[in-house]
Amino acid sequence: MSGVSLALVMTTLLGQLDQAPAAGSSSGSLPAGDRQTTRSASSSAPVGLTAVEEEEIPVAAVQNRPRFEVGTLVEIRSGYPQNTSVRPETNLELHPVLAGRLPLGPGGITLAYDPRIFIVAGGSGQDHGYYLHQARLTLDTQTPRARFFFNAHGGYGEYDFLPLSTVLPPSGGTLPPPQQPGSVPTTQPTPTGTPSRGSLPDQRFVNVVSVDGSGGLVYAISRRVSWLASAGYTWAGGADVTARQAYPLHKGPQASTGPIWAMTPRDTLAALIDASYTSFSSGPTSTIVDLSNTWTRSWSQAFQTDLVAGVSGFRSSAPQRSDVSSIRPLAGFAIRQSWIRPRGGLRNTLQFLASPQPDPVSGEVYERLAANLASTWAVNEHLSFDISGAAAMTVSGPQRDVRVEARISYAFAPELLMSLGGRAAWLEGSNLLGPSGFGWIGFLNLTTFVGSPL
């Protein structure tokens, strides 16, 4: 199943794992230490977990002003990421961001440029710099009955596929961005993150080009029922013939539609049909259709769950083998728990998903099992501890991976965060981490910004 399918079946009305809840949410805001090293987490809420009363916010009450962000993440890491040298390898990553948001009705349009710069020194023989251009465009606005959205992401340059770094190629999707204050409550399908995307190339840096766009609307049929309709297209892979030997170009459309029913103030049911077609420059093609139902339940202000059930049918073909057609189960769950204090708190999330999806390197479709766990303890408004882990495997394929990270973070101010920690990863089915399939690093990073995180 494609990356968009994963997002669709793990739909949750309570926000992404690594995002702070929307304003008006009863679960409070994330501590500064919950910001991950990926730049997407820079949209986390200000320092400290803060209790927020449930309140319905009318659209007219929201002040929608232009905003901007100028910031950077600097990370130094050292260790044995590929286990191919007798001395440690040291890496420096710079991740600047320049972003602006302009009002568009009750929503807005956001444009950002956030390149990544990697400098590798010692150990591996790749002692030079790598540059990755990245840009994104997000549009989200609404009328009294409909919410309109458009997301686009583009990248060109040298991707770092190492699971111990902070970059992986972005997954496509056709769902709206996270809910904004003032939105109609029944128009908030928000995808939950997935642990990994399948097999990785055998080389760390690959010259890649990617364009991913999607758009659509969510229309409120009544106070309790709305309808999602969206479509998108993905075109990504090696930027030249040599790069496509390691990471084939894959492209194709995807679309999704279905009703979202707010059964009670605590229960929401989404029944979605998702279809995608993917072709690879190496020859394989796949067509996947998913039928899924997601029940989201808010048991209390501190505990929420998602339950996913459905079926997925696919047809896969490749030049060197006969066509394969099959129907496989699609199932998953998510558990989110938070304990909030005036100046700190605890937040835990567990997710699991079983679904078929095409392998991004071989192009074959496998039933894939993936799970992740994340826990954040904010001691106070400055100090926090984070631990996260992810594991994935294919039922009939060679791919296996396990990744863990632990960090301690200190926020000197809402705009200045320092983190110290370590990461470890184990891979099977790829030579990226060397003969042993195991690598580890320690890291120190500093995140700072001016303006409002976008």
N, C-alpha and C positions, 0 to 999 in steps of 0.2 A: 504494500500500500504506500502511496506517495506521502510526502511530508504534509500536504494539505489534508489528506485523509486522517492522519494522526491527530491533527489539530481539531478536525471536525468532530471525531468521535469522543475526544476528551473535552468537549465543550463544557465550560463551567461559568455560572453567572456570578462568581465571586472573585474573579481576577486571576492572574497568572501567579505561578509559584514564586517567581522572583520579582513581582511587582507589588508595590504598596496598594492597598485597597483604595477605591475611588472615594472622593469626598462624600460624606453621608453614610459611609459603610459603618457597620457596627463592630467591625473587627479591629479598628484602630490603625495607626500608621506604623510602618516598619522602622526599626532603629537604623542608624547610619551604618552600623556594622553589617546589615543585611544586604548592602550593595555588593554585587558580585564584581569580578574583574572585567566582565564583559561590559561594553559601554551601554548596552540596553538597560542595565540596572541603574544607570545614573538618574533614571526617572524616579528613584525611590523617594519616599517622603522624608521630611526633615528628621533630625536626630530625635530619638526617643519614641517609645511606644506611648500613645496617648489615647485614653478612652474617649470615644465619640458617641453621642447619643444618636439613635436612629431618628432621622428626620427627613421628610419628603421635601425636596428642594424644587420650587417652580423654576421654569426656564428663565423667566423674567428676572429672577433674583440673582442670577449668576452674573458677576462682572467679567466681561470677556474683553480683555485688553491685549495689545501686542506684547509678546514676551521674547526674550533672547537668552541664549546660553553660550558662553565661551569658557572652555575648560580643557582639562587634560588628565589622563591617567598615565603614570609612569611606574613601570614594574621592572624590578631587577630579580632574576631568578638564576639559581645555580644548582647543579646536581648532575645526575646521569640519566637524562631523558631518553636516550636511545641505547644505552649500555653498549656502545661501540668504541669506547675509549677508556684509557687507564686514568685519565685525569678529568676533573669535573668540567662541564661545559657551562659557560656563563652567557645569559641572554639579557638584553635590554629591550623592552617594548615601550614605545611612546604611542599614545592614543589620544590625539587632540580632537576637539569637537567644536564646530561652529554651527549654531542652529538658531532659527528664528521661527516664530509662530505669529500669524496674522488672523484676526477674527474673521469668521465667515458665518454670519447668522449667529446662532447660539454656540456653534462649534468653531472650527478654525482649520487653517492649512499650515502644516509644518514642513520646512525644508532644512535639511542638515547635511553637512559634509563632515565625515568623521573617519579620516584615513588611519591606517595602522602602520607603524614603522618598527621593524625588527632588526636588531643588531646582534649577530651571533659571533661569539669569540671563544676559541679554545675547544679542544676535545674532538669535534666532528670533522674538521677540515673545511667547514662552510663558513669561514671567517669573513663575512661581509654583510652588508645590509640588504634588507628586502622591504619593498614598499607596496602597500595595498590601498588603492583608492576606493572609497565607499561613499555613497550618497543615498539619501532616502527622502521620500515625499509621502506625507500623510494628510489626507483630507477627511474631515469628519464633521458633518453638520446635520441639521434636522429641521423638519416642519412639525406642527402639532401631532401628525400621525405617522410620519416616516422618518427614518434615520438613514442618511446616505454616507457612504464611506469609500475611500480609495487609498490603497497602499502600493507604493512602488519602491523597490530597492535595486541599486545597481552597484556592481563592483568590478574592478579591473586591477590586476597585479598579482603578486605572489602570496597566495593563501598559505597560512601555516596550519597544516593538518594535524600537527602533534596534539594528542589529547591532553597534554600537560600545559599547553599554552591557552590563550584566551580566544582563539579564533577558530570557527568552523563555518563552512559555507552556509548561508541562511536558508531555511526551509521556506517553501512557498506556502501560500494560504489564501483562503477566500473568505475568512471571517472578518468582522469589523474589528477595529482597534479597541482597547479597553474602554469601558464605559466612562463618560465624562459627566461631571456634575450637571444636573438639570435634565438628563436624558430620561425618556420614558422607561420605566422599570422593566417592561416586558421586551425591550429591544436591546438586550445586553449579552448576546452570546460571545464569550471570550475564551480563546483557546488556552489550554494548559500546556506547558512546555514538555518536550519529550527528551529523554536522556541522551540519545545519540542517533545518528542517521544511517547506520549500517557500516559496511566495510570501508576502510580507509586506503588511500594509495600507499604504495611501498616507499615513496619518497616524501620527505617532510614538506618542502616548498614546491608548489606547482603554479605555473603561470595560468591564471584562471580568469574568465570573463563571465559575468552573471547579470541577468536582467530578470526581475520577478515583479509582476504587477497583478493586482486584483481589485475588484470593486463590486459594489452592489448596494442593496438597500434592505432594511428591515421595516416592514409596514405593520402598524398596529391595527389589526382588524377590529379589535374590541379592547376593553380595559384589561382583559386577561390573555388574549390570543394575538400573537403577531406572526408574520411570515418572513422568512429569510430567503433571499434570492441573490446569488453572487456568482461571479465567474472570474477566472484569472488565467495567466499564462506564465510559464517558466522556461527560461533559456539559459542554461548554465553548463560549464564544463571547461575543459582545457582550451586555452586561447589560441593555440596553434597545433599543428600536427604532432609535434613531439610531446606536448603536454597532454594531448588526448590519449596517448598510449598509457599514461598513468591514471588519468581522470577523464573518462569519455564525456563528450558533450551530450547532454540530455535535454530534451525540450518537449513541450506539450501543454495542452489546455487542461483546466479543471473547472468544475462547476458544482454548486451545491444549492439545495433548496429544501424547505420544509417548515412546518409550524413550530412555534415555541409557545407553550401553554403554561401560564402561571396558575397552577391548580389551586393553591392556597397561598397565603402570605409567606409560608415557609417552603413550599414545594414548587418546583418548575420541571416540566418535561419538554425535551426537545427531540423531535423525530425528524431526522435529516437523511436525505439522499445525496450522496457525493459520488461523482464520476470523474475519472481522470484518464488521460492517455499520455504515455511517455515513450519516446523513441530515443535510442542511443546511437551515437556515431559509430559504435562498434558493431551495430547490427540488431540487437534485441529490441523488441517492442512489448509494451504491456498495456492492457486496458483493464481498469479496476472500477467496480461499482460497489459502494458500501451502503447498506441500510442499517442505521443505528438509532437507538433510543437512549437518551441520557436523562436520568432522574437526578436532580440536584435538590438536596434537603438541608435546610439550615435548622439544626436541632436546637441551637442556642446561639447567643452572641459569640461564644467561644468555640463552637464545634459545628463543622459543616462536612457533608459528604457528597460525592458523585458516584453514580452507578451506571455503567455503560454496558449495553447488550445489543447484539445484532449479528448480521452475516455479511460476508464480503465475497463477491464473485469476481474472478479474474481470468483473463486469457493472455498467455505469454508466449512469445515466439522468438527464435534466434536462428541464425543461418546454419549452425552446426548441430541443431537438434530439432526434434519434432515439436509441434505446438502443444502447449499444456493449458487445459481449462479445468478449473476447480472452484468449489465453494468452500470457504473456510469460516470458522467462528471468529467473531469480533467481540471482545469483552475487555472490561477494565473497571478500575475504581480509583477514587481519590479521597483522601482524608485530610482535613485541615483543622488544626487545633491551635488556639491562641489563649494565653493567659496574660492579661494586661494589668499593669500597675501604673500609677501616675508618672513614674520616671523610668520605667523599664518593662520587662515582660519576657514571655517565652512564646515562640511560634514553631510549630512542627507541621510538616507536610509529607505525605506518603502517596505515591502514584504508581499504578501498574496498568499496562496495556498489552493485549495480545491481538495482533492483526497482521494480515499479509501486506507486504510492500516490496517494491523493486529495490534490489541492491544497487547503490549508486556507482559501483565499479564494474560488476559483472553484468548488470541489467536483468538478472534472474529474479523472479518473484518468490519470496520465502515467507512463511509464517514467522513472525518476529515477536519475541517476548521482551518487554522493556519495563524497567522499574527505576524509580529514583526516590530518595529520601533526603530531606533537608531540615535542619533544626537551628534555630537562632535563639540565643539567650542574651538579652540586653540587661546587663547588670544595673546600668543607670543610663542617663542621657549621653554619656561619653563612651563607655566601655561595653563591648559586646563580644560574644564567642559564637562562631559558626562552624558547623560540620555538615557536609553533604556527601552523598554517594549515589552512584548510578551503575546499573548493570543491564546488559542486553545480550541476547543470543538469538540465533536463527534455529528453528526446529530441525530443518533438514539441510542446512547449509553450514559452512565452516566458520562463520563469524561468531566470536565471543568477545566481550569487553567488560571490564570493571574499572571504575574511576572513583577516587575518593579525594576529598579536600578538607582541611581543617585550617581555621584562621582565627586570630584575635585582632580586633579592630579598636582603634581609639579615635574619636572625633574631637579634634581640638576646637572645631566650630562646625556649624552645619555645612560650610563650604570647604572644609579641609578634613580629610579622613586618611589615616594611615593604617595599613594592615600588614600583619606578619603571619606566615603560615607555610603549609607544605601540601604538595599534591603527589599522588601515586596513581599509576595506571597499568593495567594488564590487558594485553590484546592477544587474540588467537585468530588466525586467518589473514594476518597482515604482518609484514616484516618491518613495519614502521618503527617499532621499539627494539629492533635488533633480534638476535637469535633467541634470547630468553623471553621475549615478549613482555618485559617488565621495565618500567622506568620510574624515576622519582625526581622531584626538585623541591627546593625551598624557595620562598619568594618574599619580597618586601615591596609593597606598592603604596603609592601616594596619589590620592584623587583630590582635585580641587576644581572649582568652577566659580564663575561670576554670572549672576542673573538667576533664571529659573530653570531647573532641569527639564529638558524636553525629551 
